Each structure stands twice: as structure tokens, then as C-alpha cells.
Amino acid sequence: MKKILLLLFILLALCLALISCDCEHSFASANCQAPKTCTSCGATEGEIGTHLWENSTCESLGSCKICGVTEERDLGHQWSSQVCTLNKICRVCQKTEKGRDHSWDTKECLKTPTCQECGAVGNEISHNWIEASCIYPKHCRGCGEILGEALGHDWIVSTCKEPKECGRCGQSTTEDLPHQWTFMGCDAERICTVCENGEGFTYGHRWSKATCTSPRECENCDESRGSALGHDYELVLKIEPICEDGKEVYSCKRCKGRTAYSGDKAQYGYHICNTDGLCIQCNKQFDLEEIVLDSVLLTKEHSVNYCGLFKSENTSVNIYKPITYEDVGMPVIDIGGSLPTAKGYVNTVNFTYESDGLSFDCIAEIKVQGASSAGKPKKNFNIKLFKEDGSKNKVKLVDSWGKENKYCMKANYIDYSQARNVVSAKIFGEIVRSRNDELADTPNGGAIDGFPILVYNNGVYQGLYTMNIPKDKWMFDMHDSDEKNQAIFMTETWNQAVSFREISTSGFVLEYASNEDSLVDNSTQWAYDSIRDLIEFVYKNDGEDFKNGIHQYADIDKCIDSMIYTFFICADDNTSKNILWVTLDGKVWFSSMYDMDGTWGMRWNGNIEFNENTHPISALIDGKGLAPERNHSNLNLLWERIYVNYFDRVCQRYYELRQEILTYENISQTFEAFFDAIPDVVREAEKKKWTGVPTQNINHLNQILTFAEKRLEVMDKILLTD
């Protein structure tokens, strides 16, 4: 065995000797095509090497110097760290690129933005104004703030040949174009001066009856028939020459005309009576039931405060007498002192109130109330009543209101009828009380209430007002002594926050918080935090998430009532703005109605421009039928969520309200009662006192009731579903 192993070892040694090389190798370096290679014998060693790249840059591909193959990718830039608005630089090739824009934290007008990336502070964001046009006021494209009013069309009068056209915007009408008729005589054909067409029409004579002084006369032309009848006089009165001429007065039995007098001229020529009807000059006693108020005088006449001009069949001269509650059927107020003319000023004045069963004098603090209305010539005023010792003078003006010392005198400048705001609130109060919840015992279900009054300042007539419940805690029967967190916010502007489409409390004005007088810093912050929680929940949730959580933040039933009523009365200016947001426990909020003068077809500017199809409630989801300057984002997102997710509940509530409250009969009776409370002579005085009030010469009661009747039909088609 050992011999065999030895033989194998010898054979292996011979083989190795035969194959070994005695060359002293000189290896060339390995490259991308071959390993290290001996330049003499070609022997190799190791592995193939890497490519030898050349001409490679950050943006272009290089190639191998050995084999010529191209790189698969470029090197790419090595950028330095980037800061907003500064250029970035490649550390390899020094190339630069423009920096990125700041990421601002806000785009809201009049706010100063801060970059969320670098912390830089930008310039205050200015309004992006769009100039006023015929139909739109000047307004900001960004936040929707409004300045002034729309310019209105500058109509060029139409003729039967040319349509009416606006000289400013070029809009033309499609209304029937009138002929310009020329009267050619009762028996002649009339002729149009524009188109010269007569249409074969003749007027014919229109005869009046003969009178004491005139024969039968044609009302169209100068032709007459017969002769005058002549007077049939009788002695009716003999007057001593003090206030009236001391003469015998004869009156015609037929026409009641008076004859010429004989005797001395009267000393005064008019009577001045006290509130009992006794003339303080001649001691003549007039029956108060026989003298009739002919005019409310706009200035103090003959040293008589609250002066009215009265007429009587028993005298031919004027009677001047103080106007009382009995004369007009409404309270008469005189404010002694100076009225404030702008917001921010509080004046102390004397306050006199006279009505049926309630008369008092006291001290009052008075200030201008309202937002856009503060710029009107006839101001709204908030008043607080005090006793001479400085304590509150609480009086009960209406039994259901209780005793209070704070009230609002509303001018209702854009609404000549004076009815829309107060009567709309009365109907909404009925809606709220029909739920029979905690608001049933409040003065008017959390809405304002009011009644018409006449207002004087130092004896000079100021006009027709309504005395209203103010925007105050006692609207909702809130008390400072309550341990609950209670608050009232008013939305006084148009922006995304008040529409619940931005998580912010911008535009929410705090009217009351239960501990607002506390000396603790930020004592009302809880109210802002709570309303913001509601806004954030509505903004972030919809569908089942909304339905599962909304009851922690909002009272759905109360919100449904205000939502239905807002769209029913076409309160175009109240779909996000002019809403009272109220909490009675610091957590759950609901919407309530306020400032309802721009309703029932009237816009915020006092013009009747809307019809029954404007602002339907279905616009909450489709945006159709909105006023020209409104869009879907102006509508309240909470109401939109409620309308979509609780549609059956909305329809059921509307059906309930249609049984008694939202009926044509109830609406007409409520409005008619208010209109009947204001005498015609008072309305005529309002025209003379405030000549700039819009739509003075239309029948407002008829317009409101016609709108209501047609609006009910529109709402029924949407909400009275099977």
C-alpha cells in the first residue's frame, strides 16, 4: 500500500513539472474588458476591472474611455438647502434655480400673513375692490365686504320705436313700449307723436255734474253744457273776532261752501288747543271727537310741542293741538336734548313717554344702533332708562316683555311700511313657541318684538319708528345670576367663517356672555372657543359622522325652524350674516332670527326686486335661484348639512307649520293688524319728513301678501313631498 501511494506522489510531481511556467510575469492593469494580464505570456490574474468614465456632468451622461459604453444615468445635482424665495445652488456644477414662494397662513383681507415654512411676515392683505355697477355695490372680491350701494340703472326713456336702455351698462328691457299720445279733441282720433299711429281711438266727452258754481263740463276738453246751479246758503255759525273773524258764517246746503264774512278781522286766525280740546286763546271748547288730525307737523308750530294740525266742520281756520296717544293710537315720545349722529357716542337726554295707561319722564342714555343702517339719514337708537338717582328705571311697555330699562327705537328706514321687521319677528315667535320648549316663556321666542311709535326731539317731529326688544340677553330670558354659561353671537359681515366654511370666529360679534363683566382676563374666551368647536365640527364632518356627532354642538330642531323661515320670507341678507347664534348651556348652539326688514321680496337696499322664486330653500344644495351677488358659499354650511342629512325631518316640520302658522290667513291677519295701527296721516307725514325712503308709493300690504301667497306654493312643491 505504501508503495502505491509513493508511486502516485511521483506521478503528480512529474505532471506539475510539465505544466508549470518559468516566465517572470509582467502584468498590465485590469480594465473593463480584461483582468490583470501578463504582457509576455498572456497569463491573467484577478477579475475584470471597472469602466473608466469621462465627460460625466450633473445633467449629461458620460462614456467609458476604454470601451466607449455610455453611462446609464447622469450624476444629478447636489443642491444646497433651500429657503423661501432664495435661489438654490448645486455644490458640483454651481447651477442655480429659483426658490419657492412663501406658504402664507392666511389670505384674509386686512390680515398680516406669516410664512408657515420660514416664519417671514408679509404685508397686510388689502381689499381687492370691484367697482360698483348698476346692480352690484362696490365690494371686495376676496372677503365680500360691501361699500355703498349699487349705482342703479341710468335708463334712457323708451318709446314705441326704441326700447328702454341703460346709458351706463347697455341693458335693455323687453317691456311693452308706450305710445306718446297727443290729445286732438274728444271727437278726434288720438295720434302718437313718435309713430304717428292713431289706432282709430277717440276719447269722447266725459261730462261732470253741474255744481253751484259750474255748469256741466267735459273733463277732457273745454266744452260745457247748461249753467251753474247757484248756492243755497244758510247761517251756520257766528264767531267772535279772537281766533276767527268775528262774522256770520253762511254755508251752502248743497256744496258746503262758505260765503264772504262781515265784521272785524280775527286777532290770531287760528286756534291753539290743549290736550282737552280747549283753545288757550279764545277759550272755545272743541269736542275732541269732532276735530280730526289732518297732518303731523314736521316742526314745532305756535309754541305747541308734538304739534298736529286738526280740522273741524265747526271752524274754517286751523286748530293746532299737541298730538296724543288718542289722536294716533300709538305712543308719543319726546327726547329732550341732543341726538347722537354717529356710532361711538352716548348722549344723556330727557325721555318722555305717553301712551294709553302709561306715561313717564326719566333720564336716558341714547346711542346710534346698527351696522349699515348707521349711515342712513334716519338713525336707529338704543336707549337705556334711568331714574334721577342713576339707578335703572325698569318699565313694562308690553306685558309679555316684563320690566326692562333697555330698548331699541328702530327707524326701519329702507322699509316705508315699517312692518317687515316687527311682523316677521312676531310670526317667527309663533313658530318658536309652537315647540313648547325652554324658549316658550321668553318675550317672543328669542326674536325681537315691537310696536309703532311717534318720535319727537325737542318738540320737532322725527318720524315714525317702532319700539323694539333690543339685541340683548333678555330676548332669551338670560340672567347674570345664572350659573350656566350662556352667550349670544351676532354675525355682522359676509365671510367664509360666518358661513361655517372656514374654521375661524371672524365676523362673530359677541353680544352677551354670562360672565362678561368678570374681572378675570379672557372671561368670555369660553364663548369663542365653544362656537369655534361648532364651526370646526360642521366644516370637517358630513353624512353619518355629522349625524352621529352634531347633537353635541347644535340643536337641530331650533336650527330647522330658523332655516325654513329664513328661506320662506326670502331673507336674502340673513343666510349667513344677520344670524343670532345662541347657547343656553355653553355647549349646544342654535340659530335665531334678527334684522328682518329686507324680506318678502324687498332687498337690503329697500327696493322690491325679488319674486317668489328667488332664494328657494333647495338652493342649499344646488345654488340655483340665488340673488345676483350671492353664491352657494354665502349659504350657511350647517343649514346645508341639516337640509341634506335630515331632509325628512325638515319636510315634517314644514308640514306642521303649514297647518296653522305658515298659512296665508295667519300671515295676512298679522300684517293687517300692524298696518291698521298706523293712521294714513302719519304715513303721509313720513313721506314729507324722509323723502329719500325707497318705494314710498307702492301698496306694501298688497305686495307682501301677494308674495306670501305665491311663496307658499313654491315652498310646498319643495318640502311637501310624498
Solvent accessible surface area in square Angstrom, and as a share of the most:
residue,aa,sasa,rsa
1,M,163,0.73
2,K,175,0.74
3,K,175,0.74
4,I,102,0.52
5,L,100,0.50
6,L,110,0.55
7,L,107,0.53
8,L,102,0.51
9,F,136,0.56
10,I,83,0.42
11,L,89,0.44
12,L,105,0.52
13,A,49,0.38
14,L,104,0.52
15,C,72,0.43
16,L,100,0.50
17,A,71,0.55
18,L,154,0.77
19,I,136,0.69
20,S,80,0.51
21,C,83,0.50
22,D,141,0.73
23,C,40,0.24
24,E,160,0.72
25,H,79,0.35
26,S,63,0.41
27,F,69,0.29
28,A,46,0.36
29,S,97,0.63
30,A,37,0.29
31,N,53,0.27
32,C,21,0.13
33,Q,120,0.53
34,A,37,0.29
35,P,29,0.18
36,K,79,0.34
37,T,44,0.25
38,C,3,0.02
39,T,98,0.57
40,S,82,0.53
41,C,63,0.38
42,G,41,0.39
43,A,36,0.28
44,T,84,0.49
45,E,87,0.39
46,G,62,0.60
47,E,154,0.69
48,I,104,0.53
49,G,28,0.27
50,T,121,0.71
51,H,72,0.32
52,L,97,0.48
53,W,100,0.35
54,E,72,0.32
55,N,118,0.61
56,S,36,0.23
57,T,68,0.40
58,C,5,0.03
59,E,100,0.45
60,S,54,0.35
61,L,88,0.44
62,G,2,0.02
63,S,36,0.23
64,C,4,0.02
65,K,132,0.56
66,I,77,0.39
67,C,50,0.30
68,G,50,0.48
69,V,68,0.39
70,T,79,0.46
71,E,26,0.11
72,E,175,0.79
73,R,181,0.66
74,D,49,0.25
75,L,93,0.47
76,G,26,0.25
77,H,42,0.19
78,Q,91,0.40
79,W,70,0.24
80,S,38,0.24
81,S,103,0.67
82,Q,53,0.23
83,V,77,0.44
84,C,5,0.03
85,T,78,0.45
86,L,108,0.54
87,N,92,0.47
88,K,42,0.18
89,I,76,0.38
90,C,0,0.00
91,R,153,0.56
92,V,88,0.51
93,C,60,0.36
94,Q,116,0.52
95,K,83,0.35
96,T,71,0.41
97,E,73,0.33
98,K,173,0.73
99,G,7,0.07
100,R,105,0.38
101,D,113,0.59
102,H,46,0.21
103,S,44,0.29
104,W,95,0.33
105,D,79,0.41
106,T,38,0.22
107,K,183,0.78
108,E,43,0.19
109,C,14,0.08
110,L,100,0.50
111,K,93,0.39
112,T,72,0.42
113,P,6,0.04
114,T,50,0.29
115,C,3,0.02
116,Q,127,0.56
117,E,105,0.47
118,C,57,0.34
119,G,45,0.43
120,A,36,0.28
121,V,107,0.61
122,G,18,0.17
123,N,137,0.70
124,E,104,0.47
125,I,46,0.23
126,S,85,0.55
127,H,35,0.15
128,N,78,0.40
129,W,81,0.28
130,I,55,0.28
131,E,121,0.54
132,A,27,0.21
133,S,41,0.27
134,C,8,0.05
135,I,75,0.38
136,Y,63,0.24
137,P,4,0.02
138,K,55,0.23
139,H,45,0.20
140,C,2,0.01
141,R,160,0.58
142,G,61,0.58
143,C,30,0.18
144,G,27,0.26
145,E,67,0.30
146,I,60,0.30
147,L,81,0.40
148,G,59,0.57
149,E,85,0.38
150,A,27,0.21
151,L,99,0.49
152,G,31,0.29
153,H,51,0.23
154,D,75,0.39
155,W,85,0.30
156,I,103,0.52
157,V,126,0.73
158,S,7,0.05
159,T,36,0.21
160,C,30,0.18
161,K,135,0.57
162,E,117,0.52
163,P,65,0.41
164,K,45,0.19
165,E,76,0.34
166,C,2,0.01
167,G,51,0.49
168,R,120,0.44
169,C,72,0.43
170,G,43,0.41
171,Q,91,0.41
172,S,55,0.36
173,T,29,0.17
174,T,142,0.82
175,E,87,0.39
176,D,138,0.71
177,L,52,0.26
178,P,67,0.42
179,H,58,0.26
180,Q,73,0.32
181,W,78,0.28
182,T,49,0.29
183,F,85,0.35
184,M,106,0.47
185,G,19,0.19
186,C,5,0.03
187,D,117,0.61
188,A,39,0.30
189,E,72,0.32
190,R,43,0.16
191,I,57,0.29
192,C,0,0.00
193,T,89,0.52
194,V,45,0.26
195,C,43,0.26
196,E,135,0.61
197,N,69,0.35
198,G,6,0.05
199,E,101,0.45
200,G,62,0.60
201,F,86,0.36
202,T,64,0.37
203,Y,82,0.31
204,G,27,0.26
205,H,55,0.25
206,R,147,0.54
207,W,69,0.24
208,S,37,0.24
209,K,178,0.75
210,A,28,0.21
211,T,63,0.37
212,C,6,0.04
213,T,97,0.57
214,S,34,0.22
215,P,30,0.19
216,R,104,0.38
217,E,77,0.35
218,C,7,0.04
219,E,112,0.50
220,N,51,0.26
221,C,34,0.20
222,D,150,0.77
223,E,72,0.33
224,S,57,0.37
225,R,111,0.40
226,G,74,0.72
227,S,86,0.55
228,A,42,0.32
229,L,101,0.50
230,G,31,0.30
231,H,73,0.33
232,D,64,0.33
233,Y,91,0.35
234,E,76,0.34
235,L,94,0.47
236,V,67,0.39
237,L,46,0.23
238,K,145,0.62
239,I,22,0.11
240,E,125,0.56
241,P,49,0.31
242,I,63,0.32
243,C,2,0.01
244,E,3,0.01
245,D,41,0.21
246,G,17,0.16
247,K,30,0.13
248,E,58,0.26
249,V,0,0.00
250,Y,76,0.29
251,S,10,0.07
252,C,1,0.01
253,K,112,0.47
254,R,121,0.44
255,C,61,0.37
256,K,145,0.61
257,G,24,0.23
258,R,89,0.32
259,T,27,0.15
260,A,96,0.74
261,Y,65,0.25
262,S,79,0.51
263,G,57,0.54
264,D,100,0.52
265,K,175,0.74
266,A,13,0.10
267,Q,125,0.55
268,Y,90,0.34
269,G,33,0.32
270,Y,53,0.20
271,H,2,0.01
272,I,17,0.09
273,C,2,0.01
274,N,51,0.26
275,T,67,0.39
276,D,98,0.51
277,G,0,0.00
278,L,59,0.30
279,C,0,0.00
280,I,111,0.56
281,Q,43,0.19
282,C,29,0.18
283,N,112,0.58
284,K,62,0.26
285,Q,107,0.47
286,F,7,0.03
287,D,73,0.38
288,L,80,0.40
289,E,161,0.72
290,E,88,0.39
291,I,12,0.06
292,V,97,0.56
293,L,17,0.09
294,D,71,0.37
295,S,24,0.15
296,V,3,0.02
297,L,28,0.14
298,L,51,0.25
299,T,77,0.45
300,K,94,0.40
301,E,54,0.24
302,H,65,0.29
303,S,105,0.68
304,V,13,0.08
305,N,67,0.34
306,Y,29,0.11
307,C,2,0.01
308,G,0,0.00
309,L,26,0.13
310,F,3,0.01
311,K,85,0.36
312,S,15,0.09
313,E,158,0.71
314,N,68,0.35
315,T,10,0.06
316,S,65,0.42
317,V,31,0.18
318,N,47,0.24
319,I,0,0.00
320,Y,23,0.09
321,K,3,0.01
322,P,25,0.15
323,I,1,0.00
324,T,19,0.11
325,Y,58,0.22
326,E,138,0.62
327,D,45,0.23
328,V,7,0.04
329,G,43,0.41
330,M,3,0.01
331,P,12,0.07
332,V,2,0.01
333,I,0,0.00
334,D,17,0.09
335,I,1,0.00
336,G,20,0.20
337,G,32,0.30
338,S,77,0.50
339,L,33,0.16
340,P,7,0.04
341,T,108,0.63
342,A,44,0.34
343,K,106,0.45
344,G,79,0.76
345,Y,139,0.53
346,V,87,0.50
347,N,38,0.19
348,T,96,0.56
349,V,6,0.03
350,N,87,0.44
351,F,3,0.01
352,T,32,0.18
353,Y,4,0.02
354,E,55,0.25
355,S,20,0.13
356,D,103,0.54
357,G,82,0.79
358,L,54,0.27
359,S,77,0.50
360,F,33,0.14
361,D,109,0.57
362,C,15,0.09
363,I,53,0.27
364,A,0,0.00
365,E,65,0.29
366,I,1,0.00
367,K,83,0.35
368,V,6,0.03
369,Q,15,0.07
370,G,17,0.16
371,A,62,0.48
372,S,90,0.58
373,S,32,0.20
374,A,16,0.13
375,G,68,0.65
376,K,36,0.15
377,P,83,0.52
378,K,4,0.02
379,K,35,0.15
380,N,6,0.03
381,F,9,0.04
382,N,27,0.14
383,I,2,0.01
384,K,80,0.34
385,L,1,0.01
386,F,38,0.16
387,K,103,0.44
388,E,165,0.74
389,D,117,0.61
390,G,51,0.49
391,S,51,0.33
392,K,119,0.50
393,N,20,0.10
394,K,103,0.44
395,V,16,0.09
396,K,89,0.38
397,L,25,0.13
398,V,46,0.26
399,D,122,0.63
400,S,72,0.46
401,W,9,0.03
402,G,25,0.24
403,K,127,0.54
404,E,36,0.16
405,N,11,0.06
406,K,44,0.19
407,Y,0,0.00
408,C,4,0.02
409,M,0,0.00
410,K,14,0.06
411,A,1,0.00
412,N,5,0.02
413,Y,29,0.11
414,I,15,0.08
415,D,1,0.00
416,Y,16,0.06
417,S,1,0.01
418,Q,4,0.02
419,A,0,0.00
420,R,0,0.00
421,N,5,0.03
422,V,0,0.00
423,V,0,0.00
424,S,0,0.00
425,A,0,0.00
426,K,61,0.26
427,I,0,0.00
428,F,4,0.02
429,G,0,0.00
430,E,50,0.23
431,I,0,0.00
432,V,4,0.02
433,R,90,0.33
434,S,57,0.37
435,R,50,0.18
436,N,124,0.64
437,D,44,0.23
438,E,107,0.48
439,L,4,0.02
440,A,22,0.17
441,D,136,0.70
442,T,10,0.06
443,P,19,0.12
444,N,5,0.03
445,G,1,0.01
446,G,0,0.00
447,A,0,0.00
448,I,5,0.03
449,D,17,0.09
450,G,4,0.04
451,F,36,0.15
452,P,11,0.07
453,I,0,0.00
454,L,0,0.00
455,V,3,0.01
456,Y,1,0.00
457,N,21,0.11
458,N,76,0.39
459,G,1,0.01
460,V,49,0.28
461,Y,0,0.00
462,Q,32,0.14
463,G,0,0.00
464,L,1,0.00
465,Y,7,0.03
466,T,0,0.00
467,M,1,0.00
468,N,4,0.02
469,I,2,0.01
470,P,1,0.01
471,K,37,0.16
472,D,23,0.12
473,K,56,0.24
474,W,17,0.06
475,M,1,0.00
476,F,7,0.03
477,D,74,0.38
478,M,3,0.01
479,H,92,0.41
480,D,78,0.41
481,S,100,0.65
482,D,51,0.27
483,E,176,0.79
484,K,125,0.53
485,N,64,0.33
486,Q,14,0.06
487,A,0,0.00
488,I,1,0.00
489,F,0,0.00
490,M,5,0.02
491,T,0,0.00
492,E,61,0.27
493,T,47,0.27
494,W,17,0.06
495,N,30,0.15
496,Q,71,0.31
497,A,1,0.00
498,V,0,0.00
499,S,1,0.01
500,F,0,0.00
501,R,48,0.18
502,E,63,0.28
503,I,45,0.23
504,S,27,0.18
505,T,35,0.20
506,S,30,0.19
507,G,20,0.19
508,F,10,0.04
509,V,62,0.36
510,L,39,0.19
511,E,49,0.22
512,Y,7,0.03
513,A,0,0.00
514,S,14,0.09
515,N,59,0.30
516,E,73,0.33
517,D,121,0.63
518,S,47,0.30
519,L,179,0.89
520,V,109,0.62
521,D,121,0.63
522,N,120,0.62
523,S,19,0.12
524,T,27,0.16
525,Q,81,0.36
526,W,49,0.17
527,A,0,0.00
528,Y,63,0.24
529,D,65,0.34
530,S,14,0.09
531,I,0,0.00
532,R,100,0.37
533,D,71,0.37
534,L,0,0.00
535,I,0,0.00
536,E,50,0.22
537,F,27,0.11
538,V,0,0.00
539,Y,100,0.38
540,K,129,0.55
541,N,34,0.18
542,D,69,0.36
543,G,29,0.28
544,E,113,0.51
545,D,92,0.47
546,F,0,0.00
547,K,70,0.30
548,N,116,0.59
549,G,8,0.08
550,I,0,0.00
551,H,96,0.43
552,Q,120,0.53
553,Y,57,0.22
554,A,2,0.01
555,D,39,0.20
556,I,3,0.02
557,D,62,0.32
558,K,11,0.05
559,C,0,0.00
560,I,2,0.01
561,D,0,0.00
562,S,1,0.00
563,M,0,0.00
564,I,0,0.00
565,Y,0,0.00
566,T,1,0.01
567,F,2,0.01
568,F,0,0.00
569,I,0,0.00
570,C,0,0.00
571,A,1,0.01
572,D,2,0.01
573,D,21,0.11
574,N,4,0.02
575,T,1,0.01
576,S,0,0.00
577,K,34,0.14
578,N,11,0.06
579,I,4,0.02
580,L,0,0.00
581,W,0,0.00
582,V,0,0.00
583,T,0,0.00
584,L,31,0.15
585,D,69,0.36
586,G,10,0.09
587,K,145,0.62
588,V,42,0.24
589,W,0,0.00
590,F,8,0.03
591,S,2,0.02
592,S,4,0.02
593,M,7,0.03
594,Y,15,0.06
595,D,37,0.19
596,M,0,0.00
597,D,26,0.13
598,G,6,0.06
599,T,0,0.00
600,W,0,0.00
601,G,0,0.00
602,M,0,0.00
603,R,11,0.04
604,W,53,0.19
605,N,20,0.10
606,G,0,0.00
607,N,59,0.30
608,I,54,0.28
609,E,91,0.41
610,F,18,0.07
611,N,80,0.41
612,E,39,0.18
613,N,86,0.44
614,T,18,0.10
615,H,2,0.01
616,P,15,0.10
617,I,0,0.00
618,S,25,0.16
619,A,0,0.00
620,L,0,0.00
621,I,97,0.49
622,D,70,0.36
623,G,20,0.20
624,K,145,0.62
625,G,41,0.39
626,L,30,0.15
627,A,3,0.02
628,P,80,0.50
629,E,40,0.18
630,R,21,0.08
631,N,78,0.40
632,H,58,0.26
633,S,37,0.24
634,N,25,0.13
635,L,0,0.00
636,N,0,0.00
637,L,11,0.05
638,L,0,0.00
639,W,2,0.01
640,E,27,0.12
641,R,34,0.12
642,I,0,0.00
643,Y,6,0.02
644,V,81,0.46
645,N,26,0.13
646,Y,23,0.09
647,F,65,0.27
648,D,121,0.62
649,R,91,0.33
650,V,0,0.00
651,C,15,0.09
652,Q,97,0.43
653,R,35,0.13
654,Y,0,0.00
655,Y,114,0.43
656,E,79,0.36
657,L,3,0.01
658,R,54,0.20
659,Q,99,0.44
660,E,136,0.61
661,I,20,0.10
662,L,0,0.00
663,T,19,0.11
664,Y,76,0.29
665,E,108,0.48
666,N,30,0.15
667,I,0,0.00
668,S,11,0.07
669,Q,117,0.52
670,T,25,0.15
671,F,0,0.00
672,E,70,0.31
673,A,67,0.52
674,F,12,0.05
675,F,31,0.13
676,D,120,0.62
677,A,40,0.31
678,I,7,0.03
679,P,38,0.24
680,D,112,0.58
681,V,38,0.22
682,V,0,0.00
683,R,29,0.11
684,E,85,0.38
685,A,4,0.03
686,E,4,0.02
687,K,52,0.22
688,K,125,0.53
689,K,52,0.22
690,W,40,0.14
691,T,110,0.64
692,G,54,0.52
693,V,11,0.06
694,P,32,0.20
695,T,36,0.21
696,Q,24,0.11
697,N,131,0.67
698,I,72,0.37
699,N,102,0.53
700,H,7,0.03
701,L,43,0.21
702,N,90,0.46
703,Q,33,0.15
704,I,0,0.00
705,L,16,0.08
706,T,54,0.31
707,F,10,0.04
708,A,0,0.00
709,E,87,0.39
710,K,90,0.38
711,R,0,0.00
712,L,11,0.05
713,E,103,0.46
714,V,25,0.14
715,M,0,0.00
716,D,29,0.15
717,K,171,0.72
718,I,37,0.19
719,L,1,0.01
720,L,73,0.36
721,T,75,0.44
722,D,194,1.01
